[in-house]
Amino acid sequence: MTVGHQLISEGRWMQPEVDLLQAFLPLGGVAVDAGAGNSYRPAIMGQITYFHNTPVLEIEEARNRQKELQEIIVTAENVETILSTVRELEGAIVISTALHRLGKVKVSAHVFRDPRFHLLLERFKSRLPFFGSRQIANSLHGLGAISYRGGGAWVEMVSIQTQRRIHEFEPQHVSNTLWACARMQLQEPLMLRALTCRAIEDIDRFCPLDISICTWAFATLKHREAEWLRAVVRARCEFADFSPQNMSNFVWGLSTLGFRHDNMVLAVGREAARKIRDFIPQELSNFSWALATMDLCDNLILRAIAEEVDRRGDEVNSWDPQSLSNMMWAYATLALKDDPLFQRLLDASIARIEDHDTQNLANTSWAAAMVGFRYSRWLDACARKAVEKIQECQTLHLAQLAFAFARFVAKGDQHQFLPTLLKETLRRLEEFPPQSLFDVHDALVFFQAFPAPPSGECLRMERRLSEHFEDTARTLETFARRSAERGGRPSMEEVTKYQRSVEQADIVTLGEHWTLAFLKRFGLLCSSEDRFIHSARRRILDFRDEASVTDPVSRSIFHRAQCVWQLGIQGDTDGALADGLFESGEPVAGAPAGHGLYVCRLRHTREGDAEIQALCAALDTSVMRSGRVPEGLKLNLHLSDVPCVSCLGCTLQFQCRFPGVLQISFDRGRVQSEDSRPIPRPPPPPSKRGNPVPYAPLPTTPPHDGVDRSMVRKERPKDEDRTSFYLNPLAPRRPDGASKGGEEAVPHKLVHGRNGSQQTYYFSSAPSFYGSDDYEAC
């Protein structure tokens, strides 16, 4: 049955109308399906009326004119040429060509106010019933390329037409349309659902470009489609065919969507290491940023990136500030200390300092502080630029700068950095979230740049911080006393309420000044004259020196916090009953909840914090397990860094159960007043195979056929590899998981050390993307 016969049989159209429609459709460009319904009738009837009243000769002339306009548009080099044709455009093909061509020429914002542009959108809307998948994809691609976000009545119509034509969409149409939706931020749920289902159904034919674009688009739209992510994993992509841009966009999309599949990302990183010389700066930066966001430390690609930065030499000085700062942020977030990399990137940042915005300044300074690489030239350049742009800073940027300059004991006196920071903070006091305000106040007090006693606006700042302090202390004390009343076993409801209250306050640390106030209030602060403090500091330094012998860039040196503990009877000369040293990491003294201590999640889980492990170790001694605390029992803790709010809560829980036993002292953390001496990058572990790239198989030589395999689409898969759950043999089929074989997730390897088991991501055991021999025999 023809479309016309179906329309007539359903009683929606009369035969004369259908006869005229059949004569008209070839000029419209694409046939309309029977499901068009009455929503198409006004547009089609207008065309039918035109053709009914127009002589055949004039119709032929009109057809030829549309062809001429098509040629004019295709060869247009500027917006004016395209817009000058708008009033004559009639068919679906020429209208879609005009919209698509707009994305190929330079377009400025004033075009969006041009009446001819809005007329083009109106004609687009009126002809949409005659658009096929290609015309829809091309039109939206053009609008996406110019980042048009003005919306309009056409949005709903294009959503409807996309759903009606979705079975015609080829892989390129799907990826181009999703890309355009992301660029324009078109959040049409039904349209996105239709495109997603089509992408999943046809993923076996997708080329690497299609897969990376779709993943990027879903991430940009913040549309976390779990079925698409599962389909990507099951597709077992050939990452060797991905271009650097495909790889970068793909892992960026996965990280932005919060989806982590270790083996798949490691497989991408492996291929990226092979093609590292083809990456542009933004792709290198985005790849490292994605790994940091996923908290996946792929040493292979991260080392390859660092070595590539070295290889490019002075070219790095021309990189954009965001690429420089994002790369440093990524390495710092993953706690990777690479001094040669940071020195080169900081030199480049100095060379491009005039182009830095406040976020670049803050991220770069924070990253350098986190890996302990002090560089006076950068601090001076940053202080000057920060003062110049201080009013553009977000409150988070001010807090990051304050933290970095305090850690490096850099006042920026030459540029009046501290007075400017204080002035700007007071001016925008109401904008500050509690944590950022604590950070700025902590730095100002450290440098003695905050008036004492405070007055005026400074007094208002002090009072506001005092309110946050009192709220925090009240929350911690209330739960600690309730927990003590129940013998360290509060109800699950009470624990959940406590954790939610602390986590929602989003205060990670009170800073040195307010932490001292907290410990003094609850009788937890150890006297500065206690000889234990000096010996504990010496023990921590010895521990770090020991770690540096085996690994000069060990995280124990610059990243992890340490806690020395000692349990004994006060005045007893026979020595401690128990003592030890812990550093933050995987808990080795048992879960804190099993010892009646309840931690909160602040930025990350806190079960493995050094002081928590020390408290658990003390509670696990026979003298504490007995339940009868002997007179004069004393537990000393000395921390290398300021404790977080969660840990303060646990110390108070301990204090309420065992009053007068616990005494705490702490240092400010790793402060550096002198510039760092760059530590050479350690050589990679040798490969058993003698590979030039450790942990990876020997690189294969790509075929020299001139084909860009990132854009090669596949044929439809054979039916024997697919299973249908539908009676109709032509209906969509879903992949047969059994025919693909293998598990999609492989457990991590664990490395056992003095501080417990730790994950390693050099590679997890044999991902199915490669043969087992490639991994086990490297």
C-alpha positions, 0 to 999 in steps of 0.5 A: 500500500502506498503512503497515499492509499494509507492516508486515504484509507485512514480517512485523513486525506482525499484522493485529489490531495494525495494526487497533487502530493505525489507530484509535489514530493520530488521537489520537496526533497524527501517523501513524508511517511504515513505517520505524519498525521494532521500536524503535517497537513497545513504545510503540505496543503499549502504546497498542494494549493501552490502546485494546483494553481501554478502552471507546469512551466513555472514549476519547472522554472522554480525547480531550476531556480532551487538548483541554482540557489543550491550551487550558490549556497554550497560555494558560499564563503560568507554569511551574507551570500547564504542569507541573501538566498533565504527568501527564495528557498523552498525545498527541504534540501536547499534549506538544510544546505543553507543551515549546514553551510552556516556552520562552515563560514565565519558567523558573528553574534549579530547574525542571530539578530538578522531578520533573514536568519529568523526567516530561515528558521521559520522556513526550516520549521514549516518544511520540517515535515518533508525532512529526512534523516540526512536533512535533519542531521545536516541542519542541526549540525549547522546550527550546532556549529554556530552554537545557536541557543536561541530556541524557537518553535522549530525545536518541538517540531524537529524533536517530533520529526526526529522520532518519526524518522529515527529508523532512517538515521545512519550512524553519522546522522546519529552522531552529528545530531547528538553533537548538535544537541550538545552544542545547542544544549537541546534537552528534548527528552524524547528526541534524546531517547530516540537517538540513544536507542538508535545509537545502541541498536546500531553501535556495531556499525559505528566508527571510532569518531561516532563513538567518541562524539556520542560519548562526548555529547552525552557528557556535555548534555549531562545525560548519563545514559547507562545503556549507552555506556554498557553498549560501548563496553560490550562493543569492544572497540578497536582503540588502535583505530581511534585518533588522538582527538577521538581518544581524548574526547572519549575518556573526557566523556566517560569521566564527566559522566562519572563512569569508570571502567578501568580496563577499557580506559587503560586500553585507550591509554595504551593506544594513546601512548603509541600515538602520543606525538600526534596529540595536540596540547588540549588533547594531552591536557584533557586526557590527563584531566579525565584520568584525574577526575576518574581517580585512575592513575595510569602510569603508562600514559601519564609518563608518556605525556610527561616525556612528550612535554619534554620532547616538545621543548620550547613549543610548550611556551606557546600552549594555552594557559588552560591546557597548562593548568589542567595538566598540572592539576591532573598530576597533583590530583593523582599525587604524581610528583614529576619535577621536570614536568612541573618546571617546564609547565611553570616556565611556560605558564610564566611566558603566557602569564598575561593570558591567564585567567583567575582559574588558571592562576589558582589551579596552577598554584594549588597544583604546585603546592600539592606536589611540593614544587616551590618556584619563586619565579612563578609565585612572583608572576602569579602574585602580580597577576592575581592582584591585577585580576583580584576582582575577577576571582571566584571565592574558591580561587582566592582560597586556593591562592591563599593555601598555595602561598601559605604552604610556600611561605610566600607573602607576595610583598612586592605586589601587596598580595596579602593586603589585597587578598584581605581587602577583597575577602572583606568586600565579598564576605557574604559570597564565601562558602565556609570552607573557602573562608576558613582557608583564607583566614588560615593563611592570613593568620599564618602570615600575621596579616589578620588584625589581632584583635580584629575590628570593623569588617575583620571582626564581622569575618571573625564572628561569621567563622565563629558561628561556623565553628560553633555549629561544627563543634556542637554537631561533633560533641552531641554525637560523641556524647550520645555514642559514649552513652551507648558504649560506642554503639549508637543506632544506625539512624543516629550515625547516618544523621550525624554523617549527613549533617557533617557532610552537608556542611561541606567543611573539610578542615577548620585550619590551624587556628580554629583546630587549636581552639577546638582541641583546647575546648575539649581538653585534647591539646597536648602541651607544647613542652611535651617531649613526645612531640619532638621525638614524634617529629623526628620519627616522621622525618626518619620515616620519610627519609627511609621512603626516599631511599627506595623512591625519591618521589614517594607519596609518603614524602610529599602527599600522605599524612603521618601520625605517631602514637604512643600509649603508656602510663603517665610518669612510668619510666618503663617505657610505652605500653604500645606505640607506632607510626601510621600514614594515610592509606588503606586501613590496616588497624581494622575498620573504625566502626568496629572500634566504635569510631564513626567517620564521615566522607569529606572529599573522600572516605576517611577510614584510612586517615593516619590518626584514625588508624592510630586510634583503632590500633590503641583501642585494639590493645589489651589494656583498652579492650579490657574496658577498665582504663588504669589510672594515669593512662595516656594516649599521645598522637602527633599528626604531620598535618592539620586534622580534618573535621571527620578526624576531630569528630573521632578524637572527640568520640574517643575522649567522651568514652575515655576522658582524660586519656587522649592528647593531640599535637599537630604540625601545620603540614609541609611548608617550604620557604626555599625553592625546590631542587628538581628531582630527576624523573626516575627511569621506568621499570625495565620491560621483560621483552625489552619493549621501548614502552614498558607495560605495552606490547611492541607497537604495530606498524599501521597500514600505509593505505592513506585511510583514516580508520577513525572514520571507517564505519563497519558493515552490519554484523552477521546474524549468527553473532546476534540473537533476536527476541522478536518474532519479526526477523527484520526487527532490531536485534540485540547483541548476543553476550555469549557470542562475545565471551569473557567477563567485562570487568577484571579485578585489580592487582593488589600490592602488599606493603607495610601499610596494607594492600594498595591498588596498582594501575600499571595494568589490571590483569589481562583485560579482554581488549588484548590477549593475555600474553600481551600483559603477562609476558611484558 
